[in-house]
Amino acid sequence: MDRLETFDDFWPFYVAQHSRATTRAWHFAGTTFVLASLAAGVAVTPSLALLAPVVGYGPAWIGHFFFEKNRPATFTHPLWSLRGDFRMYRLMLTGRMGPEVERARRLYPGPA
């Protein structure tokens, strides 16, 4: 964690903290809910946008606490983590997350 001085340094660590497909799926759902609540806030009533943090972090933290069994990076790097959430979402949406996961596993190998 000491060497995480830029987002580019942080990104492989972030991906390694999401090594399980189930965790990434929970994050994908949460980010989708965030986008939906923001859209509903614009289209229906602004108060619906206030749900974004709850509907976003709730599923993501389920993934971390119950499947990945680690502490969300949001607690130590909140802005980079948010940026990472949206980058991971985009890569998952376009089917390009696999190589990122493999690179992260090489840089941050888990227990054998």
N, C-alpha and C positions, 0 to 999 in steps of 0.2 A: 504493500500500500504506500510505502514511502516514495516510490518512484512515479506515482500518479500525479504528474505535474500539468498534464494537458488532457483534453478530452480524448485525443488519439491514444495516449497512454492508458486512459481509463477504459476505453471501449473493450479491449480483449478481457480485461478483468470483469467488466459488467457482463459480457457474454458468458464467461465462465461461471458467474453467479446464477446463470440461467441455463445450466447444462442439460437439464431434463426438458424433454418436449412438453411434458405436462405443465411445467412452470411457464414456459413460453406461451402455451395455449391460454393459461389463465391471464397472462399479461395482455395477450392479443384481445381477449374478451374485455378486459378492463379498459384498454385504450379505445376499443370500439364503443363501449358505453360512454366514455368521456366525450368522444366526438358526437355521439347521439345526444347527450345532454346539452352540449354546447349548441348544437343545431336546434334543439328544442327550445333552448333559451332565446335564440334569435327568432324562431318561427312562432313560438307559442307565448311564452312568458319568460322574462329574464331570470326569474327565481329558479327555473329548471337548470340553469347553468351552474347554480350553486351546488348541485348534486355531483358535479364533475369529480372533485377530489374523493368523495365517498365511493362512487361507482367505479372509479379508476383504481384507487389504492386497495379497495376491498378485495377484488379478485386477485390482484397482483400479490398481495400479502398472503392470501390463501395458498397460492403457488409456492411462496417462499417458506412459510411456516409448516405446511403439511406435506409438501412434496420434495422441495429442494432442501429443506431443513437448514436454512441459513438466514442470516440477517439481511434484509433488503438494503441495497446500496443507497437508497434514498436517505437513510439515517446519517450517512457520512458525507455523501456527495449529492445533495438534492437536485441541483440544476443539471449536472452532468447525467444523473440518473433519469431525469425527465427527458432530456435530449436522447439518451440511450433508448428509452421506451419507444419514442417515436421512430427512431432509426430502426430498431428491431421490428416494429410494426410494419414499416415500409418494406424491409427485407423479407419478412414473412409473407406479406401480401404479394410480393413479386416472385416468391419461391427462391430467393437468394440467400437465405439465412444459413444453410448448411455449411458452406465454406467458412463462414465466420465462427461457427461452433467448433469446427475442426481446428481452426487456427488457435482459438482460445484454449482448447484442450491441450494443444502442444505447449502453449505458454504457461498455462496454469493446470498441470495435470492433477487430477483428483487422487484420492486414496486408491491403492491397488485392490 
